[in-house]
Structure formats: structure tokens, C-alpha cells
């Protein structure tokens, strides 16, 4: 969860910072790295109850972490590209 919620957005930020792509591409990269894990994953996994609990718990934690991480990285994006 930490990898998806903190490390990937940090790597995406570094990529955007050093490569300096167009504004809409940078927004796509940062938003894609910060968004939580897709909830469809819980449907794809086998219906074993133990695995389902682990998968849905991971989705929940990823979603909660994105609530904290999204404003931080979008604020950084705003400092780089807006105004």
C-alpha cells in the first residue's frame, strides 16, 4: 500500500519535474499515480472468502491513503504548472 500510495506518486512527481511534459500530460501522470486501486479487482479475484477480505482491505486502505496523498501531490502540481 505504501508503494502505491507514496512511492509511485513521488516517482511520478520526479518524472514530471525533470522531464517537464505538457501540462495535460503531467496532470495525467500525477493523477494516475495518486488515484486508489481499482475496485473491480475485488470482482476478478477468486471467491474464496479469505482472499476477498484481503483484497477488499487493500482497496480500502489504498482509498483512505489517497485521501491524504491526493491533495499533497496536486498542490505540488499546482506549484509547478499553474501560474
Secondary structure, DSSP 8 states (H G I E B T S, - for coil): -HIIIIIHHHHHHHHHHHH---HHHHHHHHHHHHS---TTHHHHS-S-HHHHHHHHHHHHHHHHHHHHHHHHHHHHHHHHH--
